[in-house]
């Protein structure tokens, strides 16, 4: 068995992870961590009466073999430090922290397995592979645009998944995404820059998540698209990847590593 800690257990993803844990026989709930002040603190987890919601990840780590974190960007660095110190593998699915998290992630990865994923859908991981391959094969005259849509409550834009897809496209072309990405066009923005990777963001309603990568060439275009209709796909992907991650040596991993 793999004693597993779910961080952010009071949120939508956290509740889904706890509910679906039984589908993965190797995983057993070791602790459920919620944010300080949560009304769940001290109450028993539904279906697992021996586990009560707590607020201290570090205190819960002894005896654990895996942490799956869908909490908030503000505490990601702290959680990386705690898991690194305890040598407990961490799958971090929280988005919004960006490149600022890299120094802490690099340090933690010397002591435990670390998988940071902007999207834990297996389909999106495959999409990322296909995007990189298409960008590498298609001529440079094909322009790349990424269109993403999410529900009205999502706070970061472009989504972490869109940025990951942009990075895959840039890698396929041997470009630096920091120099290639183009996030906004307004007014007389001029002609499209050669080699740019453009992003368009849609927010509204209850859209779970849609990502489309367009390769627009002279006389033809290729579209690679993923649509999520059920939030549980992210939870199942995270649990499957976490089960795999628990057996890996210290280092940095991705959902694409898990697929391979």
Residue pairs with C-beta under 8 A, 6 or more apart in sequence:
1 26
1 27
1 28
2 26
2 27
2 28
2 65
2 66
2 242
2 243
2 246
3 28
3 30
3 63
3 64
3 65
3 66
4 21
4 27
4 28
4 29
4 30
4 64
4 65
4 66
4 67
4 68
4 242
5 30
5 31
5 32
5 33
5 57
5 60
5 61
5 64
5 66
5 67
5 68
5 88
6 14
6 17
6 18
6 21
6 29
6 31
6 32
6 33
6 68
6 70
7 14
7 33
7 57
7 67
7 68
7 69
7 70
7 71
7 79
8 14
8 33
8 34
8 35
8 69
8 70
8 71
8 72
8 94
9 15
9 17
9 18
9 32
9 33
9 34
9 40
9 45
9 53
10 34
10 35
10 38
10 40
10 53
11 70
11 71
12 231
13 70
13 93
13 231
13 234
13 235
13 238
14 32
14 34
14 70
14 71
16 231
16 232
16 234
16 235
17 68
17 70
17 235
17 238
17 239
18 29
18 32
18 45
18 46
18 47
18 48
19 46
19 47
19 235
20 232
20 235
20 236
20 239
21 27
21 28
21 29
21 239
22 47
23 236
23 239
24 239
24 240
24 243
26 243
27 66
27 239
27 242
27 243
29 45
29 48
29 51
30 51
30 60
30 63
30 64
30 65
31 51
31 54
31 60
31 64
32 45
32 48
32 51
32 52
32 53
32 54
33 53
33 54
33 55
33 56
33 57
33 60
33 71
34 40
34 41
34 53
34 54
34 55
35 55
35 71
35 72
36 55
38 53
38 55
40 53
41 53
41 54
41 55
42 52
42 53
42 54
43 52
43 53
44 50
44 51
44 52
45 51
45 52
45 53
54 60
57 67
57 78
57 79
57 82
57 83
58 82
58 85
58 86
61 67
61 82
61 83
61 86
61 88
62 86
64 86
64 88
65 88
65 89
65 246
66 88
66 89
66 90
66 91
66 242
66 243
66 245
66 246
67 79
67 83
67 88
67 89
67 90
67 91
68 90
68 91
68 93
68 238
68 239
68 242
69 76
69 79
69 90
69 91
69 92
69 93
69 94
70 93
70 94
70 238
71 79
71 94
72 94
72 96
73 94
73 95
73 96
73 97
76 92
76 94
76 97
76 101
76 104
77 97
77 100
77 101
77 104
79 90
79 92
80 90
80 92
80 101
80 104
80 105
80 107
80 108
80 114
81 104
81 107
81 108
83 89
83 90
83 108
83 112
83 114
84 107
84 108
84 109
84 110
84 111
84 112
85 111
86 112
87 111
87 112
87 250
88 112
89 112
89 113
89 114
89 115
89 242
89 245
89 246
89 248
90 108
90 112
90 113
90 114
90 115
91 115
91 117
91 120
91 238
91 241
91 242
91 245
92 114
92 115
92 116
92 117
93 117
93 120
93 234
93 238
95 118
95 156
95 159
95 160
96 155
96 156
96 160
101 116
105 114
105 116
105 252
106 252
108 114
109 250
109 251
109 252
110 250
111 250
112 250
113 245
113 246
113 248
113 249
113 250
113 251
113 253
114 251
114 252
114 253
115 241
115 242
115 245
115 252
115 253
115 254
115 255
115 257
115 258
116 252
116 254
117 238
117 241
117 254
117 255
118 159
118 160
118 161
118 163
118 164
119 125
119 160
119 161
119 164
119 209
119 234
119 255
120 234
120 235
120 237
120 238
120 241
120 255
121 226
121 228
121 233
121 234
121 237
122 233
122 237
122 240
122 255
122 259
123 226
123 228
123 233
124 161
124 211
124 226
124 255
125 237
125 254
125 255
125 256
125 258
125 259
126 259
127 165
127 211
127 213
127 224
127 225
127 226
128 164
128 165
128 168
128 255
128 256
129 168
129 256
129 259
130 224
131 165
131 168
131 169
131 172
131 213
131 224
132 168
132 169
132 171
132 172
133 172
134 169
134 172
134 213
134 215
134 222
134 224
135 144
135 168
135 169
135 170
135 171
135 172
135 173
135 215
136 172
136 173
137 172
138 215
138 217
138 222
139 217
140 173
140 194
140 195
141 217
141 218
142 215
142 216
142 217
142 222
143 192
143 196
143 198
143 214
143 215
143 216
143 217
144 169
144 196
144 197
144 198
144 213
144 214
144 215
144 216
145 197
145 198
145 199
145 200
145 213
145 214
145 216
146 158
146 162
146 165
146 166
146 169
146 197
146 198
146 199
146 200
146 211
146 212
146 213
146 214
147 199
147 200
147 202
147 210
147 211
147 212
147 214
148 158
148 159
148 161
148 162
148 199
148 200
148 201
148 202
148 209
148 210
148 211
148 212
149 201
149 202
149 203
149 204
149 207
149 209
149 210
150 159
150 202
150 203
150 207
150 208
150 209
150 210
151 203
151 204
151 205
151 206
151 207
151 208
152 203
152 204
152 205
152 206
154 203
157 201
157 203
158 166
158 183
158 199
158 201
159 201
159 209
159 211
161 209
161 211
162 199
162 201
162 211
163 177
163 181
165 211
165 213
166 177
166 180
166 181
166 197
166 199
167 177
169 197
169 213
170 176
170 177
170 180
170 181
170 197
173 180
173 195
175 195
175 197
177 197
180 195
180 196
180 197
181 196
181 197
181 199
182 193
182 196
182 197
182 198
182 199
183 199
185 198
192 198
202 210
208 228
208 229
208 230
208 231
209 226
209 227
209 228
210 225
210 226
210 227
210 228
211 225
211 226
212 223
212 224
212 225
212 226
213 223
213 224
213 225
214 221
214 222
214 223
215 221
215 222
215 223
215 224
228 234
237 255
240 258
241 255
241 258
244 258
245 253
245 258
